């Protein structure tokens, strides 16, 4: 009688092929898209903060 599909042990990510793949992935470094996203300038707008403060001031005046 065979075991149920769930009863089988999970396949282990071991072996020479997996080690070789991981070595190649580590040597490639950071993906160019990630590097480009990290170099993009961040928006330093205080618009959202000013809106939160405006709403808070209105709530304080009403209370």
N, CA, C and O atoms as a GROMACS GRO file, in nm:
protein
  252
    1UNK      N    1   0.085  -0.118   0.000
    1UNK     CA    2   0.000   0.000   0.000
    1UNK      C    3   0.090   0.124   0.000
    1UNK      O    4   0.182   0.134   0.080
    2UNK      N    5   0.062   0.216  -0.088
    2UNK     CA    6   0.145   0.337  -0.096
    2UNK      C    7   0.092   0.442   0.000
    2UNK      O    8  -0.026   0.443   0.037
    3UNK      N    9   0.181   0.528   0.036
    3UNK     CA   10   0.141   0.636   0.127
    3UNK      C   11   0.068   0.744   0.050
    3UNK      O   12   0.082   0.757  -0.071
    4UNK      N   13  -0.009   0.822   0.124
    4UNK     CA   14  -0.081   0.935   0.065
    4UNK      C   15   0.020   1.041   0.024
    4UNK      O   16   0.130   1.047   0.079
    5UNK      N   17  -0.015   1.123  -0.071
    5UNK     CA   18   0.074   1.227  -0.123
    5UNK      C   19   0.123   1.319  -0.012
    5UNK      O   20   0.238   1.362  -0.013
    6UNK      N   21   0.038   1.351   0.083
    6UNK     CA   22   0.074   1.441   0.192
    6UNK      C   23   0.170   1.374   0.289
    6UNK      O   24   0.249   1.442   0.355
    7UNK      N   25   0.167   1.241   0.299
    7UNK     CA   26   0.251   1.169   0.393
    7UNK      C   27   0.397   1.161   0.350
    7UNK      O   28   0.482   1.122   0.430
    8UNK      N   29   0.427   1.195   0.227
    8UNK     CA   30   0.566   1.188   0.181
    8UNK      C   31   0.644   1.307   0.234
    8UNK      O   32   0.591   1.416   0.252
    9UNK      N   33   0.771   1.282   0.259
    9UNK     CA   34   0.858   1.390   0.307
    9UNK      C   35   0.877   1.493   0.196
    9UNK      O   36   0.876   1.461   0.078
   10UNK      N   37   0.895   1.616   0.237
   10UNK     CA   38   0.917   1.724   0.141
   10UNK      C   39   1.052   1.703   0.073
   10UNK      O   40   1.148   1.664   0.140
   11UNK      N   41   1.062   1.728  -0.056
   11UNK     CA   42   1.192   1.712  -0.123
   11UNK      C   43   1.292   1.813  -0.069
   11UNK      O   44   1.260   1.930  -0.051
   12UNK      N   45   1.410   1.765  -0.045
   12UNK     CA   46   1.515   1.851   0.010
   12UNK      C   47   1.587   1.924  -0.102
   12UNK      O   48   1.614   1.866  -0.208
   13UNK      N   49   1.619   2.048  -0.080
   13UNK     CA   50   1.692   2.128  -0.178
   13UNK      C   51   1.842   2.108  -0.152
   13UNK      O   52   1.911   2.200  -0.108
   14UNK      N   53   1.891   1.989  -0.181
   14UNK     CA   54   2.031   1.957  -0.160
   14UNK      C   55   2.085   1.891  -0.285
   14UNK      O   56   2.011   1.859  -0.377
   15UNK      N   57   2.212   1.872  -0.286
   15UNK     CA   58   2.274   1.802  -0.397
   15UNK      C   59   2.366   1.892  -0.476
   15UNK      O   60   2.363   2.015  -0.460
   16UNK      N   61   2.447   1.832  -0.561
   16UNK     CA   62   2.545   1.911  -0.637
   16UNK      C   63   2.482   2.008  -0.736
   16UNK      O   64   2.536   2.117  -0.757
   17UNK      N   65   2.370   1.971  -0.798
   17UNK     CA   66   2.308   2.062  -0.895
   17UNK      C   67   2.254   2.187  -0.826
   17UNK      O   68   2.269   2.298  -0.877
   18UNK      N   69   2.192   2.169  -0.708
   18UNK     CA   70   2.138   2.283  -0.634
   18UNK      C   71   2.251   2.372  -0.584
   18UNK      O   72   2.240   2.495  -0.590
   19UNK      N   73   2.359   2.313  -0.536
   19UNK     CA   74   2.473   2.392  -0.488
   19UNK      C   75   2.535   2.472  -0.603
   19UNK      O   76   2.571   2.588  -0.585
   20UNK      N   77   2.547   2.411  -0.720
   20UNK     CA   78   2.602   2.481  -0.836
   20UNK      C   79   2.511   2.597  -0.876
   20UNK      O   80   2.559   2.706  -0.908
   21UNK      N   81   2.380   2.573  -0.876
   21UNK     CA   82   2.285   2.678  -0.910
   21UNK      C   83   2.295   2.795  -0.812
   21UNK      O   84   2.296   2.911  -0.854
   22UNK      N   85   2.303   2.765  -0.684
   22UNK     CA   86   2.312   2.872  -0.584
   22UNK      C   87   2.444   2.948  -0.596
   22UNK      O   88   2.447   3.070  -0.578
   23UNK      N   89   2.552   2.878  -0.628
   23UNK     CA   90   2.679   2.946  -0.648
   23UNK      C   91   2.671   3.043  -0.766
   23UNK      O   92   2.719   3.156  -0.757
   24UNK      N   93   2.610   2.999  -0.875
   24UNK     CA   94   2.593   3.087  -0.991
   24UNK      C   95   2.506   3.208  -0.956
   24UNK      O   96   2.536   3.320  -0.996
   25UNK      N   97   2.398   3.184  -0.883
   25UNK     CA   98   2.308   3.294  -0.847
   25UNK      C   99   2.380   3.396  -0.758
   25UNK      O  100   2.358   3.516  -0.772
   26UNK      N  101   2.464   3.348  -0.666
   26UNK     CA  102   2.537   3.440  -0.578
   26UNK      C  103   2.641   3.520  -0.655
   26UNK      O  104   2.663   3.638  -0.626
   27UNK      N  105   2.704   3.458  -0.753
   27UNK     CA  106   2.808   3.526  -0.829
   27UNK      C  107   2.750   3.631  -0.923
   27UNK      O  108   2.818   3.728  -0.957
   28UNK      N  109   2.626   3.613  -0.965
   28UNK     CA  110   2.564   3.710  -1.054
   28UNK      C  111   2.543   3.844  -0.986
   28UNK      O  112   2.546   3.948  -1.051
   29UNK      N  113   2.523   3.842  -0.856
   29UNK     CA  114   2.505   3.966  -0.782
   29UNK      C  115   2.362   4.016  -0.789
   29UNK      O  116   2.268   3.938  -0.808
   30UNK      N  117   2.347   4.145  -0.773
   30UNK     CA  118   2.216   4.207  -0.768
   30UNK      C  119   2.163   4.225  -0.911
   30UNK      O  120   2.238   4.261  -1.002
   31UNK      N  121   2.036   4.199  -0.928
   31UNK     CA  122   1.973   4.213  -1.059
   31UNK      C  123   1.976   4.361  -1.100
   31UNK      O  124   1.956   4.448  -1.015
   32UNK      N  125   2.000   4.390  -1.227
   32UNK     CA  126   2.008   4.531  -1.270
   32UNK      C  127   1.881   4.611  -1.242
   32UNK      O  128   1.889   4.731  -1.215
   33UNK      N  129   1.766   4.548  -1.246
   33UNK     CA  130   1.642   4.620  -1.217
   33UNK      C  131   1.639   4.665  -1.071
   33UNK      O  132   1.593   4.775  -1.041
   34UNK      N  133   1.687   4.580  -0.981
   34UNK     CA  134   1.691   4.618  -0.839
   34UNK      C  135   1.789   4.732  -0.818
   34UNK      O  136   1.761   4.825  -0.742
   35UNK      N  137   1.903   4.724  -0.884
   35UNK     CA  138   2.003   4.831  -0.872
   35UNK      C  139   1.944   4.964  -0.922
   35UNK      O  140   1.966   5.068  -0.860
   36UNK      N  141   1.870   4.960  -1.032
   36UNK     CA  142   1.811   5.081  -1.087
   36UNK      C  143   1.704   5.138  -0.994
   36UNK      O  144   1.694   5.260  -0.977
   37UNK      N  145   1.625   5.051  -0.934
   37UNK     CA  146   1.522   5.098  -0.842
   37UNK      C  147   1.584   5.164  -0.719
   37UNK      O  148   1.529   5.261  -0.667
   38UNK      N  149   1.695   5.112  -0.673
   38UNK     CA  150   1.761   5.170  -0.556
   38UNK      C  151   1.825   5.304  -0.587
   38UNK      O  152   1.846   5.384  -0.496
   39UNK      N  153   1.856   5.331  -0.712
   39UNK     CA  154   1.920   5.456  -0.749
   39UNK      C  155   1.820   5.567  -0.783
   39UNK      O  156   1.859   5.682  -0.800
   40UNK      N  157   1.693   5.532  -0.793
   40UNK     CA  158   1.593   5.634  -0.826
   40UNK      C  159   1.581   5.734  -0.712
   40UNK      O  160   1.586   5.696  -0.596
   41UNK      N  161   1.566   5.862  -0.745
   41UNK     CA  162   1.550   5.961  -0.638
   41UNK      C  163   1.416   5.943  -0.566
   41UNK      O  164   1.313   5.915  -0.628
   42UNK      N  165   1.420   5.959  -0.437
   42UNK     CA  166   1.298   5.946  -0.359
   42UNK      C  167   1.228   6.081  -0.352
   42UNK      O  168   1.293   6.185  -0.337
   43UNK      N  169   1.098   6.077  -0.361
   43UNK     CA  170   1.020   6.201  -0.351
   43UNK      C  171   1.022   6.248  -0.206
   43UNK      O  172   0.986   6.173  -0.115
   44UNK      N  173   1.063   6.368  -0.186
   44UNK     CA  174   1.073   6.424  -0.050
   44UNK      C  175   0.961   6.525  -0.026
   44UNK      O  176   0.984   6.631   0.034
   45UNK      N  177   0.843   6.494  -0.070
   45UNK     CA  178   0.731   6.586  -0.056
   45UNK      C  179   0.670   6.573   0.082
   45UNK      O  180   0.654   6.463   0.135
   46UNK      N  181   0.636   6.686   0.140
   46UNK     CA  182   0.572   6.688   0.270
   46UNK      C  183   0.421   6.704   0.255
   46UNK      O  184   0.352   6.741   0.351
   47UNK      N  185   0.370   6.679   0.137
   47UNK     CA  186   0.227   6.698   0.109
   47UNK      C  187   0.141   6.611   0.199
   47UNK      O  188   0.044   6.660   0.257
   48UNK      N  189   0.175   6.486   0.211
   48UNK     CA  190   0.094   6.394   0.291
   48UNK      C  191   0.095   6.435   0.439
   48UNK      O  192  -0.008   6.430   0.506
   49UNK      N  193   0.210   6.475   0.488
   49UNK     CA  194   0.220   6.517   0.629
   49UNK      C  195   0.138   6.642   0.652
   49UNK      O  196   0.069   6.654   0.753
   50UNK      N  197   0.145   6.737   0.559
   50UNK     CA  198   0.068   6.860   0.576
   50UNK      C  199  -0.082   6.832   0.574
   50UNK      O  200  -0.158   6.897   0.646
   51UNK      N  201  -0.125   6.735   0.493
   51UNK     CA  202  -0.267   6.699   0.492
   51UNK      C  203  -0.309   6.635   0.624
   51UNK      O  204  -0.416   6.667   0.677
   52UNK      N  205  -0.226   6.546   0.678
   52UNK     CA  206  -0.257   6.485   0.808
   52UNK      C  207  -0.265   6.591   0.917
   52UNK      O  208  -0.353   6.586   1.002
   53UNK      N  209  -0.173   6.687   0.914
   53UNK     CA  210  -0.175   6.794   1.014
   53UNK      C  211  -0.299   6.881   0.999
   53UNK      O  212  -0.357   6.924   1.099
   54UNK      N  213  -0.339   6.908   0.875
   54UNK     CA  214  -0.460   6.988   0.852
   54UNK      C  215  -0.582   6.918   0.911
   54UNK      O  216  -0.664   6.981   0.977
   55UNK      N  217  -0.594   6.789   0.886
   55UNK     CA  218  -0.708   6.713   0.938
   55UNK      C  219  -0.704   6.712   1.090
   55UNK      O  220  -0.807   6.725   1.156
   56UNK      N  221  -0.584   6.695   1.147
   56UNK     CA  222  -0.571   6.692   1.292
   56UNK      C  223  -0.611   6.828   1.352
   56UNK      O  224  -0.678   6.833   1.455
   57UNK      N  225  -0.571   6.938   1.287
   57UNK     CA  226  -0.608   7.070   1.337
   57UNK      C  227  -0.759   7.090   1.335
   57UNK      O  228  -0.817   7.150   1.426
   58UNK      N  229  -0.821   7.039   1.230
   58UNK     CA  230  -0.968   7.050   1.222
   58UNK      C  231  -1.034   6.969   1.332
   58UNK      O  232  -1.135   7.012   1.388
   59UNK      N  233  -0.980   6.853   1.363
   59UNK     CA  234  -1.036   6.770   1.470
   59UNK      C  235  -1.018   6.835   1.606
   59UNK      O  236  -1.104   6.821   1.693
   60UNK      N  237  -0.906   6.905   1.627
   60UNK     CA  238  -0.882   6.972   1.755
   60UNK      C  239  -0.977   7.090   1.771
   60UNK      O  240  -1.027   7.112   1.881
   61UNK      N  241  -1.003   7.165   1.665
   61UNK     CA  242  -1.092   7.281   1.671
   61UNK      C  243  -1.235   7.235   1.699
   61UNK      O  244  -1.307   7.301   1.774
   62UNK      N  245  -1.276   7.123   1.641
   62UNK     CA  246  -1.414   7.074   1.660
   62UNK      C  247  -1.434   7.018   1.800
   62UNK      O  248  -1.545   7.023   1.852
   63UNK      N  249  -1.330   6.965   1.862
   63UNK     CA  250  -1.344   6.899   1.993
   63UNK      C  251  -1.358   6.996   2.107
   63UNK      O  252  -1.371   6.954   2.222
   0.00000   0.00000   0.00000
